[in-house]
Structures are given as C-alpha cells and as structure tokens.
Amino acid sequence: MANIKSAEKRIGQTERDRERNRSQRSRMRRAVRELREAVSAGDLSQAQELLPDTLKLIDSTAKKKVIHRNAAARTKSRLSQAVAKLETS
C-alpha cells in the first residue's frame, strides 16, 4: 500500500483512467460487433447505416490512445472492405 500522498493520488488517477478506457473500449467493440453481425447477415442497409458511426467511434477511441492508431486503421479498413464487398454482391 502507498505511504506517500502522491502515490495514493496516482493510484486513484490510474483507477479512474482504467475505468474510462474500459468503457471506451467496450463501446467501440460493441459497435464493431453490431456492424460485423449486420454484414454477416447480409443486411446492406443496416451495415451502411452503422458504418459511419462505427468508424467515428474507432477514430475517437484511437485519438484518446485507448487503442493504437494502427489497430484503429486496420479495423476501419477491414470493416469498410466488408461493407464494400456486401455492396457489390
């Protein structure tokens, strides 16, 4: 256990940051999952409707450094490709 005032404060800050990051990551993952489910179900209109909001959420999560920017770019690319493939078929 921390004996120094600054260490005690740091523990609290870390816990708050962890909870914030966790909720951001959950929101993003839920949005990605919903979009992937729409794509796998073949629901083009639903996928097109969800795509912009999902990409925006991924960007904001990366901007807050909850996920790495390359991971965000990779996820956005794969989702966009999946929706585009659904549009052509």
Backbone bond lengths (Angstrom), bond angles and torsions (degrees), N, CA, C in turn:
res aa  C-N    CA-C-N  psi(-1)  N-CA   C-N-CA  omega(-1)  CA-C   N-CA-C  phi
1 M - - - 1.452 - - 1.532 109.00 -
2 A 1.331 115.22 146.53 1.460 120.43 -176.60 1.524 111.18 -71.85
3 N 1.324 115.04 137.24 1.463 120.98 178.35 1.523 111.56 -104.99
4 I 1.310 117.07 -15.03 1.463 122.38 -175.49 1.528 108.82 -102.64
5 K 1.325 115.32 140.37 1.467 121.25 -176.71 1.540 111.46 -57.19
6 S 1.323 117.88 -43.35 1.464 121.13 -178.73 1.529 111.12 -66.21
7 A 1.322 116.66 -33.63 1.464 120.40 178.41 1.524 110.49 -69.50
8 E 1.334 116.45 -39.02 1.466 120.37 176.81 1.528 110.34 -63.15
9 K 1.332 116.07 -42.10 1.464 120.67 178.37 1.529 110.58 -63.74
10 R 1.307 115.41 -42.06 1.467 120.10 -179.12 1.536 111.17 -62.71
11 I 1.327 117.51 -37.55 1.465 121.48 177.58 1.530 110.27 -60.58
12 G 1.332 115.88 -43.42 1.466 120.20 178.54 1.510 112.43 -64.73
13 Q 1.332 116.17 -42.85 1.463 120.71 179.10 1.524 110.92 -62.57
14 T 1.317 116.06 -43.45 1.459 121.09 -179.34 1.523 110.98 -62.07
15 E 1.327 115.74 -41.66 1.468 120.17 179.69 1.532 111.08 -64.48
16 R 1.335 116.31 -43.05 1.469 119.95 178.00 1.529 111.03 -63.18
17 D 1.326 116.54 -44.71 1.469 121.15 179.10 1.527 110.66 -61.22
18 R 1.318 116.17 -42.20 1.464 121.05 -178.86 1.518 110.86 -61.66
19 E 1.321 117.09 -44.34 1.469 120.79 179.02 1.521 111.29 -64.99
20 R 1.330 116.67 -41.12 1.458 120.60 179.32 1.523 110.56 -63.11
21 N 1.333 116.76 -46.62 1.466 121.53 179.25 1.518 110.87 -61.94
22 R 1.317 115.47 -40.47 1.463 120.17 -178.58 1.524 111.69 -63.07
23 S 1.331 116.47 -42.55 1.460 119.35 -179.90 1.530 110.98 -69.20
24 Q 1.336 117.36 -38.40 1.466 121.13 177.34 1.522 110.42 -62.34
25 R 1.328 116.30 -45.41 1.469 121.18 -179.10 1.528 110.28 -64.05
26 S 1.324 116.65 -39.83 1.467 120.93 178.83 1.523 111.47 -62.79
27 R 1.335 115.98 -46.14 1.467 120.07 179.07 1.521 111.03 -58.86
28 M 1.329 115.98 -43.84 1.452 120.39 -179.32 1.527 111.06 -65.21
29 R 1.325 116.49 -46.76 1.467 119.93 -178.83 1.522 111.59 -62.83
30 R 1.326 116.74 -38.14 1.465 120.48 179.08 1.528 110.56 -63.74
31 A 1.336 116.40 -42.95 1.459 120.90 178.94 1.528 111.01 -63.84
32 V 1.329 116.62 -42.79 1.466 121.06 179.27 1.528 109.88 -63.71
33 R 1.325 116.42 -42.42 1.461 120.69 -179.73 1.531 110.62 -62.54
34 E 1.333 117.47 -44.15 1.464 120.67 179.71 1.523 111.15 -61.59
35 L 1.339 116.25 -41.33 1.460 119.92 179.31 1.520 110.82 -66.31
36 R 1.323 117.57 -43.39 1.465 120.53 178.74 1.520 111.61 -63.24
37 E 1.323 117.28 -37.11 1.468 120.83 177.75 1.523 110.62 -65.33
38 A 1.341 117.16 -39.80 1.457 120.62 178.13 1.522 110.76 -64.23
39 V 1.331 116.46 -40.43 1.466 120.96 179.31 1.520 110.25 -66.37
40 S 1.326 117.07 -44.93 1.464 119.43 -177.90 1.524 111.68 -68.60
41 A 1.334 117.07 -26.49 1.464 120.67 176.48 1.527 111.40 -80.14
42 G 1.332 116.55 -10.66 1.462 120.39 179.41 1.519 113.16 79.96
43 D 1.326 117.46 19.03 1.465 122.60 -177.97 1.527 109.40 -89.19
44 L 1.328 116.57 91.27 1.458 122.35 -174.65 1.524 112.07 -64.01
45 S 1.325 117.66 -46.41 1.470 119.71 -176.59 1.533 111.07 -63.62
46 Q 1.308 116.45 -40.87 1.480 120.69 178.20 1.524 110.25 -64.56
47 A 1.331 117.10 -42.65 1.464 121.37 -179.33 1.526 110.89 -64.11
48 Q 1.330 116.52 -43.77 1.462 120.33 179.54 1.527 111.40 -65.56
49 E 1.300 116.51 -32.38 1.462 120.93 179.20 1.538 111.12 -72.04
50 L 1.328 116.83 -38.74 1.462 121.43 -177.06 1.530 113.34 -79.96
51 L 1.327 117.59 -26.50 1.467 121.12 -172.00 1.531 114.36 -56.92
52 P 1.333 120.66 -52.04 1.472 119.11 -176.99 1.531 113.53 -60.42
53 D 1.316 117.08 -43.27 1.464 120.20 -179.81 1.524 111.20 -65.89
54 T 1.325 116.55 -38.08 1.460 120.57 179.76 1.524 110.43 -66.41
55 L 1.326 117.09 -44.35 1.465 120.30 179.29 1.525 110.72 -63.18
56 K 1.320 116.67 -39.38 1.463 121.14 178.28 1.528 110.76 -63.11
57 L 1.317 116.26 -41.49 1.457 121.70 179.87 1.535 111.09 -66.13
58 I 1.324 116.32 -39.67 1.468 120.62 177.53 1.530 109.94 -63.66
59 D 1.336 116.21 -43.71 1.468 120.09 178.77 1.523 112.08 -61.07
60 S 1.322 116.82 -44.28 1.462 119.32 -178.04 1.525 111.01 -67.92
61 T 1.325 116.99 -34.24 1.463 120.51 177.39 1.529 110.34 -65.91
62 A 1.322 116.73 -40.17 1.465 120.46 178.65 1.528 110.83 -70.00
63 K 1.313 116.54 -37.18 1.462 120.41 -179.77 1.531 111.30 -63.16
64 K 1.326 115.49 -34.11 1.464 120.89 178.43 1.531 112.06 -83.38
65 K 1.338 115.40 3.35 1.467 123.31 177.43 1.521 113.04 62.07
66 V 1.330 115.83 31.11 1.457 120.29 174.21 1.524 108.32 -79.33
67 I 1.347 115.98 -37.81 1.461 121.43 172.95 1.527 107.94 -123.18
68 H 1.313 116.79 160.03 1.463 121.74 179.97 1.526 109.84 -71.63
69 R 1.321 116.28 146.40 1.470 120.00 -177.30 1.525 112.27 -62.95
70 N 1.332 117.67 -33.09 1.462 119.60 178.23 1.527 111.10 -70.57
71 A 1.316 116.73 -35.78 1.466 120.67 176.44 1.527 109.45 -64.75
72 A 1.326 116.34 -38.95 1.461 120.67 178.26 1.529 110.06 -64.69
73 A 1.321 116.71 -45.69 1.465 120.91 -179.50 1.524 110.97 -62.67
74 R 1.318 116.26 -41.47 1.467 120.75 179.59 1.524 110.87 -63.92
75 T 1.311 116.73 -44.50 1.470 120.92 -179.79 1.519 110.64 -64.12
76 K 1.341 116.60 -45.40 1.464 120.36 179.32 1.526 111.04 -60.82
77 S 1.322 116.27 -41.95 1.451 121.14 -179.58 1.527 111.23 -62.19
78 R 1.317 116.26 -46.85 1.462 120.18 -178.20 1.522 112.04 -65.50
79 L 1.332 116.52 -38.92 1.467 119.55 178.76 1.533 110.65 -67.28
80 S 1.329 115.96 -42.83 1.465 119.91 179.44 1.523 111.01 -62.78
81 Q 1.332 116.14 -41.50 1.463 120.49 178.12 1.523 111.10 -62.73
82 A 1.319 116.47 -40.86 1.466 120.70 -178.65 1.524 110.50 -64.44
83 V 1.326 117.04 -42.21 1.468 120.25 179.41 1.521 110.09 -68.54
84 A 1.348 117.55 -40.71 1.459 121.37 178.80 1.530 111.04 -62.98
85 K 1.307 116.27 -39.37 1.469 120.50 178.24 1.517 110.48 -65.08
86 L 1.321 116.34 -37.39 1.459 121.25 178.13 1.528 110.42 -66.24
87 E 1.333 116.57 -35.38 1.470 120.96 179.80 1.528 111.24 -66.39
88 T 1.336 116.95 -38.74 1.467 119.95 -176.40 1.529 112.77 -77.10
89 S 1.322 115.84 -26.02 1.461 116.75 -176.87 1.501 113.31 -91.35
